[in-house]
Amino acid sequence: MRQEPYRIGIVGAGNISRLHLDGMKEHPQRVRCVALCDPDGQTRQARMEEYGVAAGFSDLADFVRDAGVDAAIVCTPTHLRQSILAPLLDAGIPVLCEKPLAETYAEAERMSAMASRCRTTVAVNQNFRRHFTFSVGREVLAAGALGRPLHLVQTAMGMRRDAGWRLDRRRYVMSVMSIHWFDGYRFLLHDEPA
């Protein structure tokens, strides 16, 4: 078993980075964030101070060259992912990427192929399989008392209040929540993606 905590770098210091930083704070013996990369100096500095991150970078090339990380977490807007992932994967840095991996299937295929060529792992974070009622629904359906599902209907009981980059994207709904629902329905129906 590894004795030293994994050294993690985060690319993109926006709001979602807090979830990762909070999670790492809960497991300091296993993992710690040692570097943040974000072109917004004010956000980067605030996050570094709040979480005690030692190194900050405004430029991805400097981060890749000097951060000395075992893995990176990418929390950037979706449309920037390909330009962020390429240098990380080329450098052999394993990546955990926020959802969705890309805005189109073709982009996701390119990134997956890039990871294969570089022999570097890229994983996508964020699923709601244990959130909402997907896991409970899966158990109920597996028991068979309701029969075989023929149709799914979802009712959203609240409206999200998003701001920023997501609102300018063509596939806004997909990048924000639909990816969760698609994954959750597949999980519910035991239809695991290959």
Number of C-alpha atoms within 10 A of each C-alpha: 3 6 7 11 14 17 17 23 27 26 27 22 25 15 11 13 20 15 10 14 20 11 13 17 16 11 11 13 12 14 17 22 26 21 24 27 25 22 15 13 14 11 14 24 18 12 20 19 10 11 15 15 18 12 17 23 21 16 12 19 14 12 22 21 12 12 22 14 20 16 20 25 25 28 25 20 18 23 18 13 21 17 11 18 25 15 15 24 23 16 13 17 23 22 24 20 23 22 23 22 25 21 20 12 10 10 15 16 13 13 21 17 12 19 22 13 11 16 14 18 16 23 15 14 15 13 16 16 19 10 11 10 12 20 15 14 16 18 12 14 16 15 10 10 8 9 10 10 9 5 5 6 4 6 5 6 6 6 6 9 5 10 8 8 11 16 12 9 15 10 14 16 12 17 21 16 15 14 16 18 16 13 18 25 17 15 18 21 16 12 11 11 7 3
